[in-house]
Amino acid sequence: MSVTSPALPAVPVLETSRLRLRGFRAEDFDTWFAISRSIEYHRYFTPEPMPAEEVWKLLLRSAGHWAVMGYGFWAVEEKATGRFVGGIGFLNLKRDIDPPLGDAPEMGWVLDPAIHGRGYATEGVTAALEWAENHFGPTRMVCIIHPENLPSLRVAAKFGFHEYARSTYHSAPIVLLERPASELKVKR
């Protein structure tokens, strides 16, 4: 008797003028691990860089989230170079946080500090939100951001995310933001 695995849903590929958002691949690991060693990358997530095992788990979680939830994080690559530069997307981690996020899609983005200031976050978030509007329909979305991460807070505000609470998560302060269903339609 032969057992076959069910086909996994394809991760949609999104393209902007400079970026390609695609599914994660095993070969993204080395670059992601190298990027994650930078203090500018991890300072709002963890006090110390994540060990290789944790970065690998993130890659697997990012890939697997699509199979379980029908949405997830995309690997972000520069179209001009083909280089992996980070991740953008949506997740539901059932975080143990107060107030709870519920089942609202949680949006996030994290990019290589070497490319900060080029507008890649705005470009990638625009593409992801356009996809989300078609996929989720009118729904509330959330995100959590460290209160000192001013660039990410500005990106969130640009797309209609508003602070609704402050809390802690894994002993670190966070701002909880939401984008009500009434904020649909990506503003360019």
Secondary structure by P-SEA (a helix, b strand, c coil): cccccccccccbbbbcccbbbbbbcccaaaaaaaaaaccccccccccccccaaaaaaaaaaaaaccccccbbbbbcccccccccccccccccccccccccccccbbbbccccccccccaaaaaaaaaaaaaaaaaccbbbbbccccccaaaaaaaaaaabbbbccccccccbbbbbbbbccccccccc
